[in-house]
Amino acid sequence: MSENKNYQHPDIQDPENDELEIDWMEILRKIIAIRKTLYKAAGVGLVLGIIIALSIPKQYTVTVTLSPEMNGDKANGGLASLASSFLGGGASSNSPDALNATLAPDIVASTPFILELFNTRVQTLDGELDTTLVAYLDEQKSPWWGYIKAAPGMAIGAIKSLFSEETESVPTEINPFQLTQKEAAKVGELRKSVTADVDLKTAMTTITVTLQDPKVTAIVADSVVAKLQQYIIDYRIKKAKEDCAYLEQLYKERQQEYYDAQSKYAHYFDTNRNIAFQSVRAEQERLQNDMNLAYQVYSQVAQQLQVARAKIQEEKPVFAVVEPASIPLQPSETSRKMILIGIVFLAICSTGAWKLLGQPYWNNILFNMKVKG
């Protein structure tokens, strides 16, 4: 008769299942036993959460989306090529641009770009403050623990000011090469508040600005977009402007050379009109050839100058503002309710973990130390 190996006596239970059931029941009983402590922890967490939630200043976020012009083939449709074709020149070829949309985050985060934002005029929503952005940063509120963190530095600065007799001169301009500690702190603060992100697939550029006043945030976001566009435009047309300035100077020089040659030929022709010597005719022919050559060079430079002037307009990128800046109506940070719930939950969990796990383990350590002592 074969023995059923799967048979188990009803009085004998699986030790693993029994241990798991006992553990859960034991944890439940311990939780019920310390429920008063958990209630107290919830009350403390509630009070602490209210204090922290009210201490964190509101912040507002404005997002602007730009769609820059993609670098396409302008060899056949550009203004410079059109002017060149009308003037008899060949089609110009475009070299790859060194500044593309992917560099927008680096441009916005650069120190010179941020320093240009310092003098931006801003105005709060209530109209009580109308000043520059760098002055507004001093008016932003900080949590109370921020003042505690900054207290040692403020105390050291106050002590130094007592012993220093010389007054520091206020610089009229900020030197990007050598920033003061206060200037560097404001640059770092703005670098966190103003960010840019680029979608590599669509080349869409997103500018995000986060500050404590909704109107100031919208003004700064609009200023960042305008300065970024101007920065890229200036970079794109810089080479074209340099070429145009060089051709302008060359055009004036060749024009003067042509006028001089024309004047010499006219003066010599008028002076020796009735003289039939061969030497006079030879000199007259030479002066006429010099005048024609000067005119050819002058005319060629004039054509190149027209092409260069058209190229300045052609090189200007076009930005389509998909989502413009607008004053936000609601703050953007985590709501105070969520902060309150999170702190209460953390207080209950930490208290329960200490009572259930930490305190027995600590008591066991103390007991072993007493036994060994």
Residue pairs with C-beta under 8 A, 6 or more apart in sequence:
27 356
30 355
30 356
31 38
31 352
31 356
34 352
34 355
34 356
37 351
37 355
38 348
38 351
38 352
41 347
41 348
41 350
41 351
41 352
42 344
42 347
42 348
44 347
45 343
45 344
45 345
45 346
45 347
45 348
46 340
46 343
46 344
48 343
48 347
49 339
49 340
49 341
49 342
49 343
49 344
50 340
52 143
52 339
52 343
53 336
53 339
53 340
53 343
54 336
55 143
55 144
55 145
56 143
56 333
56 336
56 339
57 140
57 141
57 142
57 143
57 212
58 212
58 331
58 333
59 210
59 211
59 212
59 331
59 332
59 333
60 210
60 211
60 212
60 213
60 214
60 217
60 328
60 330
60 331
60 332
61 208
61 209
61 210
61 217
61 328
61 332
62 208
62 209
62 210
62 214
62 217
62 218
62 220
62 221
62 325
62 326
62 327
62 328
63 206
63 207
63 208
63 221
63 323
64 206
64 207
64 221
64 222
64 224
64 225
64 321
64 323
64 324
64 325
65 204
65 205
65 206
65 207
65 321
65 322
65 323
66 204
66 205
66 206
66 207
66 225
66 228
66 229
66 319
66 320
66 321
66 322
67 202
67 203
67 204
67 205
67 319
67 320
67 321
67 322
68 101
68 203
68 205
68 232
68 317
68 318
68 319
68 320
69 317
69 318
69 319
70 203
71 94
71 96
71 97
71 100
73 94
74 81
74 94
74 314
75 81
75 91
75 92
75 93
75 94
76 91
78 92
78 94
78 310
78 311
78 314
79 310
79 311
79 313
79 314
80 92
80 307
80 308
80 310
80 311
80 314
81 91
81 92
82 310
83 306
83 307
83 309
83 310
84 90
84 91
84 92
84 303
84 307
85 91
87 303
87 306
87 307
88 303
89 303
89 304
89 307
92 307
92 311
97 236
99 232
99 235
99 236
101 198
101 203
101 205
102 198
102 200
104 196
104 198
104 205
104 228
105 195
105 196
105 197
105 198
107 113
107 196
107 228
107 231
107 232
108 114
108 194
108 195
108 196
108 207
108 224
108 228
109 191
109 195
109 196
111 176
111 179
111 187
112 176
113 227
113 228
113 231
114 187
114 190
114 191
114 194
115 174
115 176
115 187
116 227
117 133
117 190
117 194
117 220
117 223
117 224
117 227
118 132
118 133
118 134
118 174
118 186
119 132
119 133
119 134
120 132
120 133
120 219
120 220
120 223
121 130
121 131
121 132
121 133
121 219
122 129
122 130
122 131
122 132
122 133
122 136
122 213
122 215
122 216
122 219
122 220
123 129
123 130
123 215
123 216
123 219
124 130
124 136
124 213
124 215
124 216
125 213
125 214
125 215
125 216
125 327
129 136
129 139
131 139
133 190
133 216
133 220
134 186
136 213
136 216
137 186
137 189
137 190
140 211
140 212
141 212
174 183
179 187
193 209
193 210
193 211
194 207
194 208
194 209
194 220
194 224
195 207
195 208
196 205
196 206
196 207
196 208
196 228
197 205
197 206
197 208
198 204
198 205
198 206
199 205
199 206
204 322
207 221
207 224
207 225
207 228
208 221
209 217
209 220
209 221
209 224
210 217
210 332
211 217
211 220
214 327
214 328
214 329
215 327
217 327
217 328
218 325
218 326
218 327
218 328
219 325
221 325
222 324
222 325
225 321
225 325
229 317
229 319
232 317
233 316
233 317
236 315
236 316
236 317
237 312
237 315
237 316
239 315
240 308
240 311
240 312
240 314
240 315
241 312
243 308
243 311
244 305
244 308
244 309
244 311
244 312
247 301
247 304
247 305
247 308
248 305
250 301
250 305
251 298
251 301
251 302
251 305
254 294
254 297
254 298
254 301
255 298
257 294
257 297
257 298
258 291
258 294
258 295
258 297
258 298
260 294
261 287
261 290
261 291
261 293
261 294
261 295
262 291
262 294
262 295
264 287
264 290
264 291
265 284
265 287
265 288
265 290
265 291
268 283
268 284
268 287
269 284
269 287
272 280
272 283
272 284
